[in-house]
Amino acid sequence: MSGTGVETGLWGIVLGAGLMVKFVLLVLIMFSIVSWAIIAYKLLLLRKIDKESARFYESFWGNKQFAQIYAESRGLKHTPLCALFTSIYNEFSPEKAGEFGREDLLRLERMLKKTAAVELARLEHLVSFLATTGNTAPFIGLFGTVWGIMASFREIGAKGAANLATVAPGISEALIATAMGLIAAIPASVAYNHIISKTDRVATDMVNFSSDLLNIIEKQVSKK
């Protein structure tokens, strides 16, 4: 391949870009790499949560004692339902039901809300980076494009010529920055919406389970 062919190739255009455009491309590549790492981690975590939640529900609704449920769920480290149950198990047992009053039930409810908030924050950790990438990457790429076009116009002014051969290389370098911004932003935006949707569903499961757990405890307390 001739030297001209190399320079007109994508890699040749990147190598021939100005320092600012190269810096913009480097930033966008880093954004993209981190975004994909977060996406892979979160999707894997959500899959584990789905599987462990199903196992926990099977154990919980199997009409077993709290001690049995606790023993069977100790290995479930990812589902937040297990964390909710454990927080209550450490404070309540059917044997202590007769000692519980209204204030104690309100205290358990506050504990469940606090635990749910902690688990939700854990699920949402790092996800905001995807939103940041989706919102800012196109503008970072656009900045690189504008800078590259400005450099092209400066070169036109220096050479005193405005033909296609003079303008095309600089514009090509500039447009690569915009393309890279979109390449980083689009997967991040799609993944963010998907992960937030799945996280909201997990949050709803936590609210429903907390309500069910409190109802069971209230029934046991009322029998004493």
C-alpha positions as a Markdown table, in Angstrom:
| # | Residue | x | y | z |
|---|---|---|---|---|
| 1 | Met | 0.0 | 0.0 | 0.0 |
| 2 | Ser | 1.3 | 3.4 | -0.9 |
| 3 | Gly | 2.0 | 6.2 | 1.6 |
| 4 | Thr | -1.0 | 8.0 | 0.4 |
| 5 | Gly | -3.2 | 5.0 | 1.1 |
| 6 | Val | -1.9 | 4.7 | 4.6 |
| 7 | Glu | -2.5 | 8.4 | 5.3 |
| 8 | Thr | -6.1 | 8.2 | 4.0 |
| 9 | Gly | -6.8 | 5.1 | 6.2 |
| 10 | Leu | -8.5 | 5.5 | 9.6 |
| 11 | Trp | -5.4 | 4.7 | 11.5 |
| 12 | Gly | -3.3 | 7.0 | 9.4 |
| 13 | Ile | -5.8 | 9.8 | 9.9 |
| 14 | Val | -5.7 | 9.3 | 13.7 |
| 15 | Leu | -1.9 | 9.4 | 13.7 |
| 16 | Gly | -1.9 | 12.5 | 11.5 |
| 17 | Ala | -4.3 | 14.3 | 13.7 |
| 18 | Gly | -3.2 | 17.3 | 15.8 |
| 19 | Leu | -2.3 | 17.0 | 19.5 |
| 20 | Met | -5.6 | 18.3 | 20.8 |
| 21 | Val | -7.6 | 15.9 | 18.6 |
| 22 | Lys | -5.4 | 13.0 | 19.7 |
| 23 | Phe | -6.0 | 14.1 | 23.4 |
| 24 | Val | -9.8 | 14.2 | 22.8 |
| 25 | Leu | -9.7 | 10.7 | 21.2 |
| 26 | Leu | -7.7 | 9.4 | 24.1 |
| 27 | Val | -10.2 | 10.7 | 26.6 |
| 28 | Leu | -13.1 | 9.2 | 24.7 |
| 29 | Ile | -11.4 | 5.9 | 24.4 |
| 30 | Met | -10.9 | 5.9 | 28.2 |
| 31 | Phe | -14.5 | 6.8 | 28.7 |
| 32 | Ser | -15.5 | 3.9 | 26.4 |
| 33 | Ile | -13.3 | 1.3 | 28.2 |
| 34 | Val | -14.5 | 2.3 | 31.6 |
| 35 | Ser | -18.1 | 2.3 | 30.5 |
| 36 | Trp | -17.8 | -1.2 | 29.0 |
| 37 | Ala | -16.2 | -2.5 | 32.2 |
| 38 | Ile | -19.1 | -1.0 | 34.3 |
| 39 | Ile | -21.6 | -2.5 | 31.9 |
| 40 | Ala | -20.1 | -6.0 | 32.1 |
| 41 | Tyr | -19.9 | -5.8 | 35.9 |
| 42 | Lys | -23.4 | -4.5 | 36.4 |
| 43 | Leu | -25.1 | -6.9 | 34.0 |
| 44 | Leu | -23.3 | -9.9 | 35.6 |
| 45 | Leu | -24.3 | -8.6 | 39.1 |
| 46 | Leu | -27.9 | -8.2 | 38.1 |
| 47 | Arg | -28.0 | -11.7 | 36.6 |
| 48 | Lys | -26.6 | -13.1 | 39.9 |
| 49 | Ile | -29.2 | -11.1 | 41.8 |
| 50 | Asp | -32.0 | -12.5 | 39.7 |
| 51 | Lys | -30.9 | -16.1 | 40.3 |
| 52 | Glu | -30.2 | -15.7 | 44.0 |
| 53 | Ser | -33.5 | -13.8 | 44.6 |
| 54 | Ala | -35.4 | -16.7 | 43.0 |
| 55 | Arg | -33.6 | -19.2 | 45.3 |
| 56 | Phe | -34.3 | -17.0 | 48.3 |
| 57 | Tyr | -38.0 | -16.6 | 47.6 |
| 58 | Glu | -38.2 | -20.4 | 47.2 |
| 59 | Ser | -36.7 | -20.9 | 50.6 |
| 60 | Phe | -38.6 | -18.0 | 52.3 |
| 61 | Trp | -42.1 | -19.1 | 51.1 |
| 62 | Gly | -41.4 | -22.7 | 51.8 |
| 63 | Asn | -43.2 | -22.4 | 55.1 |
| 64 | Lys | -39.9 | -22.8 | 57.0 |
| 65 | Gln | -38.7 | -21.4 | 60.3 |
| 66 | Phe | -36.6 | -18.2 | 60.3 |
| 67 | Ala | -33.6 | -20.2 | 61.4 |
| 68 | Gln | -33.9 | -22.5 | 58.5 |
| 69 | Ile | -34.3 | -19.7 | 56.0 |
| 70 | Tyr | -31.3 | -17.9 | 57.5 |
| 71 | Ala | -29.1 | -21.1 | 57.3 |
| 72 | Glu | -30.1 | -21.7 | 53.6 |
| 73 | Ser | -29.6 | -18.1 | 52.6 |
| 74 | Arg | -26.2 | -17.4 | 54.1 |
| 75 | Gly | -24.5 | -18.3 | 50.8 |
| 76 | Leu | -26.6 | -15.8 | 48.9 |
| 77 | Lys | -24.3 | -12.8 | 48.9 |
| 78 | His | -25.7 | -10.8 | 46.0 |
| 79 | Thr | -29.4 | -10.6 | 46.4 |
| 80 | Pro | -30.5 | -7.6 | 48.6 |
| 81 | Leu | -33.4 | -9.7 | 49.8 |
| 82 | Cys | -31.0 | -11.8 | 51.9 |
| 83 | Ala | -29.6 | -8.6 | 53.4 |
| 84 | Leu | -33.0 | -7.4 | 54.4 |
| 85 | Phe | -33.9 | -10.7 | 56.0 |
| 86 | Thr | -30.6 | -10.9 | 57.8 |
| 87 | Ser | -31.0 | -7.4 | 59.3 |
| 88 | Ile | -34.4 | -8.5 | 60.8 |
| 89 | Tyr | -33.2 | -12.0 | 61.8 |
| 90 | Asn | -30.5 | -10.5 | 64.0 |
| 91 | Glu | -33.2 | -8.5 | 65.8 |
| 92 | Phe | -36.2 | -10.7 | 65.9 |
| 93 | Ser | -37.1 | -14.3 | 66.4 |
| 94 | Pro | -40.5 | -16.0 | 66.8 |
| 95 | Glu | -39.5 | -16.8 | 70.4 |
| 96 | Lys | -39.2 | -13.1 | 71.2 |
| 97 | Ala | -42.5 | -12.2 | 69.6 |
| 98 | Gly | -44.2 | -11.8 | 72.9 |
| 99 | Glu | -41.7 | -9.1 | 73.9 |
| 100 | Phe | -42.3 | -7.0 | 70.9 |
| 101 | Gly | -44.6 | -3.9 | 70.9 |
| 102 | Arg | -45.5 | -1.3 | 68.4 |
| 103 | Glu | -42.3 | 0.7 | 68.9 |
| 104 | Asp | -40.3 | -2.5 | 68.2 |
| 105 | Leu | -42.2 | -3.1 | 65.0 |
| 106 | Leu | -41.5 | 0.5 | 63.9 |
| 107 | Arg | -37.9 | 0.1 | 64.7 |
| 108 | Leu | -37.8 | -3.0 | 62.5 |
| 109 | Glu | -39.5 | -1.1 | 59.7 |
| 110 | Arg | -36.8 | 1.7 | 60.0 |
| 111 | Met | -34.1 | -1.0 | 59.8 |
| 112 | Leu | -35.6 | -2.4 | 56.7 |
| 113 | Lys | -35.7 | 1.0 | 55.0 |
| 114 | Lys | -32.2 | 1.7 | 56.0 |
| 115 | Thr | -30.9 | -1.6 | 54.7 |
| 116 | Ala | -32.9 | -1.2 | 51.5 |
| 117 | Ala | -31.3 | 2.2 | 50.9 |
| 118 | Val | -27.8 | 0.8 | 51.5 |
| 119 | Glu | -28.5 | -2.0 | 49.0 |
| 120 | Leu | -30.0 | 0.3 | 46.4 |
| 121 | Ala | -26.9 | 2.6 | 46.7 |
| 122 | Arg | -24.7 | -0.4 | 46.2 |
| 123 | Leu | -26.6 | -1.4 | 43.0 |
| 124 | Glu | -26.5 | 2.2 | 41.7 |
| 125 | His | -22.8 | 2.6 | 42.4 |
| 126 | Leu | -20.8 | 3.5 | 39.3 |
| 127 | Val | -23.9 | 3.6 | 37.1 |
| 128 | Ser | -23.9 | 7.4 | 37.1 |
| 129 | Phe | -20.7 | 7.2 | 35.1 |
| 130 | Leu | -22.7 | 5.7 | 32.2 |
| 131 | Ala | -25.0 | 8.6 | 32.3 |
| 132 | Thr | -22.1 | 11.0 | 32.4 |
| 133 | Thr | -20.5 | 9.3 | 29.4 |
| 134 | Gly | -23.8 | 9.3 | 27.4 |
| 135 | Asn | -24.3 | 13.0 | 28.1 |
| 136 | Thr | -20.8 | 14.4 | 27.7 |
| 137 | Ala | -19.0 | 12.1 | 25.2 |
| 138 | Pro | -20.8 | 13.6 | 22.1 |
| 139 | Phe | -19.9 | 17.1 | 23.3 |
| 140 | Ile | -16.2 | 16.1 | 23.9 |
| 141 | Gly | -16.1 | 14.7 | 20.5 |
| 142 | Leu | -17.7 | 17.8 | 19.1 |
| 143 | Phe | -15.1 | 19.9 | 20.8 |
| 144 | Gly | -12.4 | 17.8 | 19.0 |
| 145 | Thr | -14.2 | 18.3 | 15.7 |
| 146 | Val | -14.4 | 22.1 | 16.1 |
| 147 | Trp | -10.8 | 22.2 | 17.1 |
| 148 | Gly | -9.7 | 20.2 | 14.1 |
| 149 | Ile | -11.8 | 22.3 | 11.8 |
| 150 | Met | -10.2 | 25.5 | 13.3 |
| 151 | Ala | -6.8 | 24.0 | 12.6 |
| 152 | Ser | -7.8 | 23.2 | 9.0 |
| 153 | Phe | -8.8 | 26.9 | 8.5 |
| 154 | Arg | -5.6 | 28.0 | 9.9 |
| 155 | Glu | -3.7 | 25.8 | 7.5 |
| 156 | Ile | -5.8 | 27.2 | 4.6 |
| 157 | Gly | -4.9 | 30.7 | 5.7 |
| 158 | Ala | -1.2 | 29.8 | 5.9 |
| 159 | Lys | -1.2 | 28.2 | 2.5 |
| 160 | Gly | -3.5 | 30.6 | 0.8 |
| 161 | Ala | -5.4 | 27.8 | -0.9 |
| 162 | Ala | -8.9 | 26.4 | -0.2 |
| 163 | Asn | -9.0 | 23.4 | -2.5 |
| 164 | Leu | -10.4 | 20.0 | -1.4 |
| 165 | Ala | -6.9 | 18.5 | -1.0 |
| 166 | Thr | -6.0 | 21.1 | 1.6 |
| 167 | Val | -9.3 | 20.9 | 3.5 |
| 168 | Ala | -10.2 | 17.2 | 3.4 |
| 169 | Pro | -7.4 | 15.8 | 5.7 |
| 170 | Gly | -8.1 | 18.3 | 8.6 |
| 171 | Ile | -11.9 | 17.8 | 8.3 |
| 172 | Ser | -11.5 | 14.0 | 8.3 |
| 173 | Glu | -9.4 | 14.2 | 11.5 |
| 174 | Ala | -12.0 | 16.4 | 13.1 |
| 175 | Leu | -15.0 | 14.2 | 12.2 |
| 176 | Ile | -13.3 | 11.1 | 13.7 |
| 177 | Ala | -13.6 | 12.9 | 17.1 |
| 178 | Thr | -17.3 | 13.2 | 16.7 |
| 179 | Ala | -17.6 | 9.6 | 15.6 |
| 180 | Met | -15.7 | 8.4 | 18.6 |
| 181 | Gly | -17.9 | 10.5 | 20.9 |
| 182 | Leu | -20.9 | 8.8 | 19.5 |
| 183 | Ile | -19.3 | 5.4 | 19.8 |
| 184 | Ala | -18.6 | 6.0 | 23.5 |
| 185 | Ala | -22.0 | 7.6 | 24.2 |
| 186 | Ile | -24.5 | 5.3 | 22.5 |
| 187 | Pro | -23.7 | 2.1 | 24.3 |
| 188 | Ala | -23.4 | 3.9 | 27.6 |
| 189 | Ser | -26.8 | 5.5 | 27.2 |
| 190 | Val | -28.5 | 2.3 | 26.2 |
| 191 | Ala | -26.9 | 0.3 | 29.0 |
| 192 | Tyr | -27.7 | 3.0 | 31.6 |
| 193 | Asn | -31.4 | 2.9 | 30.7 |
| 194 | His | -31.4 | -0.9 | 30.8 |
| 195 | Ile | -29.5 | -1.1 | 34.1 |
| 196 | Ile | -31.6 | 1.5 | 35.8 |
| 197 | Ser | -34.7 | -0.3 | 34.7 |
| 198 | Lys | -33.5 | -3.6 | 36.2 |
| 199 | Thr | -32.4 | -1.7 | 39.3 |
| 200 | Asp | -35.8 | -0.2 | 39.8 |
| 201 | Arg | -37.3 | -3.6 | 39.5 |
| 202 | Val | -35.0 | -4.9 | 42.3 |
| 203 | Ala | -35.9 | -1.8 | 44.4 |
| 204 | Thr | -39.6 | -2.7 | 44.0 |
| 205 | Asp | -38.8 | -6.3 | 45.0 |
| 206 | Met | -37.2 | -5.0 | 48.2 |
| 207 | Val | -40.2 | -2.8 | 49.0 |
| 208 | Asn | -42.6 | -5.7 | 48.5 |
| 209 | Phe | -40.5 | -8.1 | 50.4 |
| 210 | Ser | -40.1 | -5.7 | 53.3 |
| 211 | Ser | -43.8 | -5.3 | 53.5 |
| 212 | Asp | -44.4 | -9.1 | 53.4 |
| 213 | Leu | -41.8 | -9.7 | 56.1 |
| 214 | Leu | -43.3 | -7.1 | 58.4 |
| 215 | Asn | -46.7 | -8.5 | 57.9 |
| 216 | Ile | -45.4 | -12.0 | 58.9 |
| 217 | Ile | -43.8 | -10.6 | 62.0 |
| 218 | Glu | -46.9 | -8.6 | 63.0 |
| 219 | Lys | -49.0 | -11.8 | 62.7 |
| 220 | Gln | -46.5 | -13.7 | 64.9 |
| 221 | Val | -46.5 | -10.8 | 67.5 |
| 222 | Ser | -50.3 | -10.6 | 67.5 |
| 223 | Lys | -50.6 | -14.3 | 68.3 |
| 224 | Lys | -48.5 | -13.9 | 71.5 |
